[in-house]
Amino acid sequence: MLDQLLAGYPAAAGTYDEMLDASGQPRPHWRALLGGLRGEAPAVMRERIAAVARQVRENGVTYNVYTDAKGVQRPWDLNVLPLILPHEEWAEIEAAVAQRATLLNRILLDVYGEQRLLAEGLLPPALIHGHAGFLRPCQGIRHQGDIALHFYALDLARAPNGRWWVVGDRTQAPSGAGYALENRSVISRIFPDLQRDLKVRSLGGFFDTMRASLATWGRNCAANGGGPPLRAGEPPLMVLLTPGPYNETYYEHAYLARYLGLPLVEGGDLTVRNNMVWMKTLSGMQRVHVIVRRVDDDFCDPLELRSDSALGVAGLTEAVRRGNVLVTNSLGSSLLESGALLGFLPSLCQRLLGTPLKMPSVATWWCGEPSALEQVVAKLDTLVVKPSFPQMRQASVFGADLAGAAREALIAQLRATPNQYVAQELVRLSQAPVWKSGAPDGLYPCATGLRVFACATPKGYVVMPGGLTRVATGPDARVITMQHGGGSKDTWVQARAQTGAPLHPERAAGVRRDLVRDDTHLSSRVAENLHWFGRHAERCDDIARLLRVTLTYLFDVPPDDRGREWQAMTALCTWFGLLQRPEAEPLQPSAAPAPAAAAPPPSDAEIESALLRAVVSADVPGLARQQQQLYQSASLLRERMSLDNWRALNKMAQRADEERQPTQAEAMSLLDDAAEKSMLMSGYALDGMNRDRGWRFLSLGRRLERLQFQCKVLRHGLEMDVDADDDSKLEWLLELSDSIITYRSRYQAQPEWLPLLDLLLLDESNPRAIAFQVQGILKTLTQLGEASGDCGADKLAPLNEELLALTPESDLYGGNAYLLDLLQRLDLASQALSEQIGVQFFSHTGKPAA
């Protein structure tokens, strides 16, 4: 059975295999996994693979490849099989990573401090001062606890002899830790028993350690600058700074912010006042003590670093310089990512730490040294040539790919500007198994690399017991990069014994804390996103119901039996852009031109085609486009949404096939599903969110949108010339307002205008009634006004009084013109209120136009 399992898994000469030893037998730490796979049918693994893909898709795990047609919705590639590492081997990796992080931190402190390494000749000045990542404004900045490198990652590859080599350091804003945590979350559901039997170490303690360490340093920052001191037990304000939703790893930014409980902010959410960093919230300015940044060094401060940056915070460098805020990692840390430094690390380690480097780097030659240049030229066929500095923006060149004139041209370039190039030995990557479904199903080898993470603590560096395993697209791949289609694996590190002990043994002493029952760190940007998320969610429901009601009427009612209600439905569809507005025929030139004739109304076939297209195509106004806008709005709130809510959003955003027009049955099924998903979203807002200010802005958006929609619906219905003898069918109005069941249970009769208006206009118990929306909006405005003053309630309050004065016994229901005017004034007042909310809470630009 084992031979059958490994039938499609060839051994590769000259390559280390993670699963099999030199004799082709499974290594001890892989036997349990292979034993479990050996007794299973291929269908079981296919189900597991499908479950992984489904969970990744539903969780919304993405990695944005800029050249990929899927854009920001490209799913994360996760293989079902993990990489397994035994405890003994991991202990060596762990010690080497902690030592290397300590070494690089010391180098960073020296380069931006006393620069003894440059004076002693241990580092070439050309490598430092020629690097665009060396930020001169950061020279002389002092760091708490002498820690400049708070979070560190390095890429490892295993040589054919089984030894691990470092192929690159990630010191600026290392990515991948969040994806590693997500990988574990997914795979642990696939192999729960096996994970327990192999005693796989947990990853959660690593992030607890990181958060606790940052909080310790953040409290020290709070004591500087003369800002408001922290109360006893009050935690420092820590934020995660992201470039925004179009960054390639934005999903990870949102995931880590949610997991760590940090506000996810963009540059515009922060400001520097009196050399301190403040977060702009609805509660006012709140001082920030720690910034976990995912923005590149030079983009962090347009005042001192890069003037064209729109991603950073003006004055941030000065705030850091004065010790008023901690930025991780320190500004200028990208300097250490240069491959040219790798060859100097052994001597630097001996000089700074007094010990040999525990894990070597891949053999590296900086061409700026004459002897190194000659070695590079001599063995060019076995090397890969890279730029020494990031500002060169040149692709790596494999010497083995060059011949003739191209090879000579590269050598001439190396000799002309040797300082600008570094050459590294091309290491043949180890291979690890991946499971592929096909003909046949089974194990296949793929080139593998490992990214390991470490974080600083007051007592030294701690290493994540696992990491991000990356796999290439094939066994012969020479470089693994996620931007070129690479995949990932979960990384299982075995423990000696099952233990739940945290990585950081110290625990904060119990401190009495002030209780918090509101979101005091709600920024204006997030409040605006919540508001528009509510509006887009309501629009999805409105458009889905309008399309369903109109298509049902079109399919079920013959043309000769249609009354004025059909005119109202098509007029509403035209209002919302679902149907084209009829255009008048152009005038013909003549001596006395006649008035232009109105275009004939569209035929049933044209209406059906347009409405069916509006269901599935994002190229026209309709359901698909609105769902796309809802998804984009929700993407800006990833860190604030529960996993269950995001799964519902993902299912809603899965668009139908736009290449063909759906059938009637398919369209109605899609509309029913959209209405169901809208109910799920409403349930999330009703039962899944605390009634804090964030919820109030979301609720306000939903109510304003519903109020405007209901006003338009009733106005179009009333414009059908209501009179005592009217025989129009009114079920469509109740269906569109999701109130048909309530009406039938109350009246058990055909709908009539008077009870319909009572239900949809005045009934304060009906969540679709206009009075219900108006009173809910006024209540929310009163709650917001307790902290923010007048919020525009005066625009709706007089109209609410008019609504309260209306009674079924009054003749006002017969006053069609009055009701039309009242509905229009309600619509206009809600629009004016929406503008005031935007100006007062979101843009802060002053009063809205009169």
N, C-alpha and C positions, 0 to 999 in steps of 0.2 A: 504493500500500500504506500509506503514511503517513496519507493522508486517511482510509482505512478504520480505522486504529488510533485516530485522533482523532475519529471520527465522533460518539461519545457524550461528548466532552469539550468542553463549551461554554465560550467565553470570557466572563468576568464583567466588566461595565463597572465601573470604579472600584475594581478589586481587582488587586493585583500577582499575576501567575502565575509560580510558581517554575520551570516547565518551558518556557513559551512566551513569546516577546517580544511587543511591541505589535502586530507584523504577523502574529502567529499562527505564527511559525516557531520550531522548537526552539532553545533557547539552546545555545551551543557545548558546555558541560559536560554536557548531557543527550543529545547526539546519539548517543554510543556506546550508551547504554542503549536508546534508541528504535530504533536500527538493529538491535540484537539482537532486540528484541521484534517488529519488523516482519516478520521472516522466519520466525516461529514460529507453529505452529498454536495455537488457544486451549486445546487439551487439554494442551499443555506447561505453560502458566501455571496451569491448574487443578491439575496435579500438583505444581507448586511451592507453590501456596497450601496444598494438602493436606499437603505435607511440612512447611511452617512450622507449621501448626496441630498436626500430630502431634508435632513436636519440642518445641513449647511445652508440650503436654500431658504428654509423657513426661518432660521435664525438670522438671515440677512447677512451672512459672513461674506464679505467681498474684499477683493484686492484690485485696486483700480489700475489697470494697464492702459497707459495713455494712448497707445496705438490700437487698442482693441475696440472693435465695433460695439461691444457690450458696455463700454465706458465704465461708469461708476457702479454698474450692476453686475460686473463679472464675478461669478461665484468663486470662493476660495477653493483651491484644489487640495483635497485631503484624502490620502490613501487609507484604506481600512487597516492595514497591518502596521504595527508600531516598530520602532527601532528599540531593541532591548540591550541594555548595558548592565553588566554585573557590578556589584558593589565595589569589589576590589579595583576594577578598572576605573570606576567613577571617582574613587577616592584620589587617585593620581591626577585625574583631570581637574577635580575640585581644587586641589592644592596648587596646581599650576595656574589655574585661572585667577585664584585669589592673589598669588604672587605677582602675576602680570598686571593685574589691576592696580596693586600697590605701587609697582614700578612706574606705570604710566602716569599715575597720579603725582608721584614725586617729580617726574620729568615735566609735567604740566606746571607744577608749582615753580620749578626752577626757571623754565623758559619765560614765564610771565613775572618772575621775581628777580632773584639775584643773577641769573644767567651764568652760573659757575661752570655748567657743562659746556657752554660755548667758549668761555675763557680758557678752560683746560683742554680744548680741542677734542673733547669726546663727542661733540655734535658739530658738524660743519655749519657755519653761519649761513651759507647759501641755502641750505635745506630749510632753515627757519625763516629767514628774512625774505626768501624768494617765494614762500608759500602764501597764497592769498588768504589762507585760513589763519595766519598770524595777525591778530587784531591789535594794532599798537595802542588804541585807546584803552585796552584792558591791561596794559602793562602796570604792574604794581598793585593790582587789586588783591586784597587779603581775603582769605577764605576761612570760614568757621571750622575749627578742628583740623585745619590744614587739609581739607577735602575739597578738591576742585572737580574730581571725577566721581559723581554720585551714582551713576548708573552706567554700566559697561557691558559690552557684548563683543565676542570674538568669533570668527568663523574658523572651524577646524576641518581638516581633511586627514584621512588615514592613509599612510603610505603602504606600499605592497608588503612591507615587513610587519605591518600591524601597528606601527608607531603613529601617534597623533602629531600633526603639525599645525601650526597657526598660519593661516593664509591671509588673514586680514583682521584689523581691529576696528571696532565701531564705538567711537567716543563722543560724537557730537549729539545725536538724539537717537540712540539705538532703537530700532524697531524689531518686532517679532515676539516679544514676551507675551503680549496680549493674544496673539495668534496661537502661541504654545498653550496658553491657558484654555483657549477655545477648543483647540484640538483635543486636549484632555477631557473637556466636558462632553464632547461628542463621542470619542472612542470609549470612554468609560461606560457608556450605555451599551456598547456593542459587545465588549468582553468583560463584564463586571466580575464574573467568577475567576477568570484567568488573571485579571489585574490583582485581585485579592491573593490568589495562590502564589503569584510571583512576588508578592510583597513590594509592590510599586510605590515609591515615595510620592507623597502629595506635594502639589505646587503652591497651595494656598499660603503656607507659612512664609514663603519668600516675599509675597506682596504685603503681608502683615508687617514683616520686618522693615520693608522699604517705607511703608507709611509711618511706622513708629519712629524711624530714624529721621525722616523729613520733619515730623512734628517736633522732635527734640530741637533741631536746628531752627525751625520756624519760631519757636518760643524765644530763642535767643535774638532773632531778628526783631521780634516785637518789642524788645527792650530798647531798640535803637531808634533814633530819628525824632523822638518826642511826640510820636503819634499816640492814639488812644491805647492805654495799656490793656492787656488781657486780664479779665477777671479770673479769680481762682477757679481752676478747672476748665476754663474756656479754651478750646483748641485754637491753634493758629489757623488762619484762612489759607488753604492751599488750593491752587487751581492748576488745571492742565491746559496749556496754551497750544492750540491747533492752528495750522494754516487755513483750515476750512474744509468743507465737504468734498472738494475736488482733489484733495491730496490723495496719493496712492494708498496710504495706510489709514485713511480717515476712520474706517470701521474700528481699527484697533484703538484709536484715540478715544472714540466714544465708549468702546467696551471697557477700557481701563478706567476712564472717568467714572463710569457707572459702578464698576467693581470696587474701586478705591473710595468712592463717595466724594469725588472732587468735582467742583463745577467745571464744565468744559467751556473754555472762553476763546474768543478770537481777539486779535489785537485791538479792535474797536471797543471791546468791552472793558479795557483797562486804560488807565491814564496815570500820569505821574504828576503829583502835586507836592511841593515842598520836599522834593527828592525822595518821596515815598510812593509806592505803587498802590493805586486804589482801583477797586472794581465798581463799575457803575451799575447799581441795582435799583430796583423800585423803592427800596428802603433808604436810598441815599448812597453816598460813597462809603465803601467798606475797605479797610486797609488789607492788602494782600501781603502775606509773609513768605510764601513759597510759590514759585512758578516751576512746574514740571513742564518743560518746553519740548514741543515737537516741531519747532520752527528752526530753520538753519541759522547758524551763528550771525552772519552779517545781515540777515533780514530782521533781527530782533529789535533794532533801534534805528529808525530813519534819521535820527538827529546826529549820532556819532558814528554809525557804522555804514549803512547803505541808504543813501538819501531817497532812492526810488522805491523803497519797500513800503507796501501797504499792509504788511502782515504783522509788523512789530508794534512797539510802544515807544514813542518819543520820550527820551530821558531815562530809559531803563538802565543804560550803562552807568549813569551817575548814581542812580539808586543802589545798584549793585556795589559800586565803588565805595559808597558810604556805609555798606553793611546793613541797609534797611530792608533788603529783600534777598532771598536765596533763590538763585536760578540754577536749575539742573539741566544739563551739565553746565559748567561755567562757560561763559562766552569766550570763544576762541579755542575750544577743545577739539574742533575739527582738524586742527593742526596734526594731531596724533594719528590720523587715519592715513597719512601718506605712507605708501609702501616703501618709500626710500628709507624710512627710519628702521625697518625691520632688521637690517644688517648691523645696526649699531646697538641693538638691545642687549646682546650678551655682555658686552663690556660695560654698558650702563648699569646693568643689573649687578654686576660685580662691584662697581663703584658705589652705587647708591644703597644696595641692600646687603652687600658683603657675601652673597651666595650666587652660585651658578643659576642660569635661567633653567627652570624645570621643564619647560616645554619649548622646543626650538621653533623658530619661524621657518617657513619654507625658504630655501636658499635664495638669497636676494643680493643683487649687485647694483649699487648706485653708480651710474655712468660718470658722475662728476668726479670720481676718483680714477686717475689714469690707469692704474693697474686693473681696476674692476672693468673699465671700458674695454681693455684688450681681452679680458676673459669673456666678456659678453660677445664680442665679435667672433672669437674663436669657437664658441659653442652655441652660436645663435640658433642652430636648428633644434636645440632642445629647450629653448627658453621662450617665454612670452614677454614682450616688451610693452611697458605701460608708461603713461606720463607720470612724472614725479609730483606734479601739482594739479589740483582740480581745475584751476583756471584754464588749463590747456584744452580740456574737453575733447580729447582724442580717444578713439577706441583702442583696445588692446590689440596687439599684432602678434600672431604666432609665427615664430621664425620658421617652423617646418612648412608653413604655407607659402613661403616666398622662394623665388628662384630667379636667376638671371638678373635683369635690370631692376626688378622690384627689390630684390635682396640688396643689391649694391646701393640703391637709393636710400634704403633704410640705414645702412651702415654709414653712408655719407651724412645723413641727418643726425645720427648719434654722435659722430665726430664733430659736427658743426656746433651743436648745442647739447653737450653731454649732461649738463646739470639738470636738464629737463626730462631725463628718462631714467627709468629703473627697469631692470630685467629680473625675472623670477623663474626658477626651475618649474617646469610643467609637471605637477604631481598627478599621477594617474589615480583618480578617486576610487575609493572602495565602493563595492556594490552591495546593495541590500535588496531583499525581496519585496516586490509589490504584487498584489493580486489583481489580475486582469480577467475580465469576463470576455470570452470570445470562443474561438475554435482552435484548441480547447481552452476551457477555463483552467487557471492554474497560476503558479508562481513564476515571475519573470524578474531578472535582475535589472536594477537601475543604479546609476551613479549617485552617490549619497554624500552629503556634507552636513555638518552639525553646527548650529549657532548656540552658544552658551552665554548665559547672562549672570551678572554679579551686581550687587548693590552695596554701597558703603554704609557702615554703621559706626557709631562712636567707638566700637571696639575692633574695627577692621572690616574686611570685605566678606560678604556671605554670597554663596553661589546657589543659583536655582538648581534644585535636584532634578534636572531634566533639561529640556531646551527645545529649539525648533529644528527638527530634522527636515532638510530640504532634499528633494530628489529631482534629478534631471529627467528630460523627456526620453532618454535612451541610455543604454549602458556605455556608449562611447562618447557621451557628452563631456566636453573639457571644462566647461564653466557652468555653474548652476546659478540661475538668476530667475527670480519670480517674474520679472518684467518680460521674459522671453518664454513664458509658459511653464516654468517649473512648478512642481507640486510639493506637498509637505506630508510629514508623518508625525504622529505623537511619539514622544521619547520617553521610554520607561527605564527608570533607574531603580535597580533593586536595592532593598535595604537588608541589613543583616537580620533584623527582626522587625515585626510589625510594630510601628510606634506612631503615636499622634503628637509627639513633642514638637513644638514650633522650632523654627530655625533660630529665632532670636529668643533666648531663654528669659530675658528680662521682661517683666510686665509692669506697666505703670501702676503705681499705688492707687488704691481706690480714692477718688476725689469727688466731692459733691459738685455736681454740675447744675447749671441753670437749665430748666426744662425748655425745650423749643417746640412750638406747635405751628410754626409758619415757616415758609421758605424765605429766610432773610437774605439769601444770596441769589435771588432771582434777578437776572440781568434784564435790561430792557430788550435786548435782542431775543432772549429766550421767551420773554413774555409775548413779544410780537409773533414769534414762531408758533407758540401755543395758540394764540388768538387765531392765526390764519390756518393752523391745523384744524381748529374747530370749524372754521368757515368752509374749508375745502371738504371736510368730512360731511358736512350738511349738504353741500352742493352735490356731492356724489349721490346721496340719497334722493335729493330732489330730482335730479336729472334721470336717475334710474326709474323712479316712480312715474315721471312724466312720459318717458319713452314707453314704459310698460302699459300705461293707461291708453296712450294714443294708439300703439300698435294693436292692442287687444280690440279696441273699438274699430280700427281699420279692418282687422281680420274678421270680426264677428258681425258687423252691422252692414247690410247692403247699402249702396249709395242712395237709393231712393228712400230709405228709412232714416237717414241721418237728419238730425235737427240742428238747431243753432249751437248745441253743445259741440258739434264737430268743428264749427267755425272757431269756437273758443279754444279748443285743443290745438288746432293748427296755428292759431294766433300766438298761443303760449310757446309752441315749438319754434315759431319764427322769432319770438322775443329772445329765446335762449340760444338762437343760432343753429338749432337742429334742422331747420328748413331754411332755404334761401328766401329772402324777401322778394316778392314779385316786383319786377321792374317795368316801368312804362316803355312802350316802343318809342324809338327815336323819331323826332319830327322829320318829315320829308320837305325838302326845299320847294317852296311855291310862293306865289305872290301873296296869298292869304293862307298861311299855314293853319291847319285845323288842330284843335287840341289833341294831345297825344292820347292814344287809346291805352287803357290798362292792359297789361299782359294777361293772358288767360290763366286761370288758376292751375296749379300743377295737377297732373293726373294722379290716380291712386298708385299707379306703378312708380311714378317719380317720387311720391311721398314715401312709399314703402322702401324704395332703394336708399333714399337719403337717411331715413330713420335707422335702417339696418346698418348702414355704414357708420352712423353716429354711435352705435353700440360698440363697435370693435376697432375703429380707426382713430388713432391719435392725431391724424392729419386734419381732422375737422372738429368743430365744437361738438362735444358729446360726452358719453360716459368714459370711454377709453382715455380721452385727453384729461378729463377731470380726475380720474384715478391716478394718472401719471403725475398730475400736479399735487395730489394728496401725498403720494409716495415721496416726491421731492421735498414737500414741506415736512413730512415725518422724518426724512433723512437728517434734517437739521436738529432733530430732537432725540437722536439715538440714545444719548446718555440718560435720558429721563424716561424712557419707555421700558416697560417690563418685557420679558422675552415672549410671554403669551400674547401681548398686544402686538409686538412686532411680527409674530407669526401670522396673526390675522391680517395685518397690513400687507405682508408679502403675498398671501393668497389672493388678496384683493387686487394687487398690482400685477398679477400674472395675466397678461393681456391675451386675448384670443388671437387667432390667426388673422392678420390684417390683409393677407394677400388675396383673400376671397371674401365674397359677401356671405354672411351666415344665412342659414335657412331660418324660416319663421320659428321653428321649434328650438333651434340653437340660440337664437336671439332672446327668446323668452326665458330660456334656461339661464342665460348669462345675466339677464335682468333680475330674475328671482334670486340668483346667487349674490348679486350686488346688493340687493335690498337686505338679504340675510347678513352679509358682512357689515353693512351699515348699522344694523341692530347690534352686532357684536361691538362695534366701535362706540356706540352709544352706551352699551353696558359697561365698557371700560371707563368711560367718562363718569358714569353714574356710580359704579361700585369699586373701581380700581384706582381712584385718585383721591388723595386727601383734599379736603376743602380749603386749600391754601390759596394764595394769590395766583399761582400758576393755573390752578383749576378754574378760578374765577375768570381769567382772561380767555381760557378755552371755552368755558360755558358761555361767556359773553359773545364770543364769535359765533357759536352755534345758534344762540337765540337771535342775534341780529340777522343772521342769514335766513333762519326760518321765518322770522317776522317779515322780511322783505319778500320772500317767496310766497308766503300766504297772502300778503297784500296783493301781489300781482295775480295770483290765482283767483281770488275772490273778485277783484276788479274785472278780470276778463269774463268771469261767470255772470256778474251783474250787468255787464254791458249787453247781455242777450235780451234786453227789453223785458224785464220781469213784470208780469201782470197776473191778475187773479186767474186768468184762463190759460196760463202758460202750460203747455204739455211737454216741455223739455225734460229730458232725462237728466237727473242730478247725481246719479250714482258715481259718475266719473269724478265729480268734485270731492266726494267722500273717499273714494279710492285713492285719489291723488293726495288727500290729506290724512290718509291712514286712519280714518274715523268711521268706516262703513259698519264695522261690527258694533261699535258703540251706538250708532244711530239705530240700527235694526233692533238691538236689544232694548232700546228705550221706547221706540215708536211702533215697531212691528208693522210698518206700512211703507208705501212708496215715499221716497224723499220729497219734501216740500221745502219751499224757500224759508219760511219762518223758523221751523225747528232747525234747519240746516245752518242758518245764520247764527242762531243761538248757540249751536254746538261749535261752530268754527270761528265765531267772532267773540262771543262773550263768556263762554263756559271756562271759568278759572280752573276747573279740574281736568280739562282736556289739554294734554301737553302739545297739541297741534293748534290750539286756539290762539288767536291774536292776543286776547287779553292775558292769557297765560304767559306769552312771551314778553309782553310789555311789563307786567308786574315782576317777572323774574329779572329782567334787565334793570329795572329800577332798584330792586333789592340788591343786586350785585354792585350797582353804582354806589349805593349807600355804604356797602361794606368797603369798597375801594376808597370812598371819600373820607372814611374815618382817618386814613393816614395821608391821603393825597389831596384833600379839599374837594371843591366842586369838580365833578367829572362829566357834566353835561346832562344831569338828570332833568334839568329844567326844559330840555327839548322834548321830552316824552311825558312829563308829569301832567301838563294840561290836557293832552290827548287821552291820557289814562282816565282823567276825570270825566271826559266825554264818554268814554266807554262805560264807566261805572254808572253814568246817568241813563244809559240806554236800557230799556226793559222790553221784554216781549209784548207788554201791553201798550207800549207807546206806538205811535204811528210812524215812528222814524224808520221802521223796517220797510214801510211802503215808500219812504222817501229815497228813491233809488239814487237821485242826484246827490243827496246829502251823504249817503254811504260811500259812493264813489269818491267824493271829495275827502271824506274822512280817511279812507284807505290810502289815497294819494298823499295826504298830509302825514300819515303814519310812515309811509315809505320814505318820504323826503326827510322826515325827522330822524329816522334810523340811519340814513346816509350821512346826515350832518353829525350825528352822534358818533358814527364810525370814524369820521374824519377827526373829530376832537380827541377821541381816544388815541388815535395814531400820533397826533401832534403832542398830546400831553404826556403819554407814557412811552412811546417808541422812538420818535424822532427828536423830541425836546426842542422844537424849532420855534415855539411861541404859540400864539393863538391861531386857530384855523380861520380861513377867510370867511368874512360875513356872508 
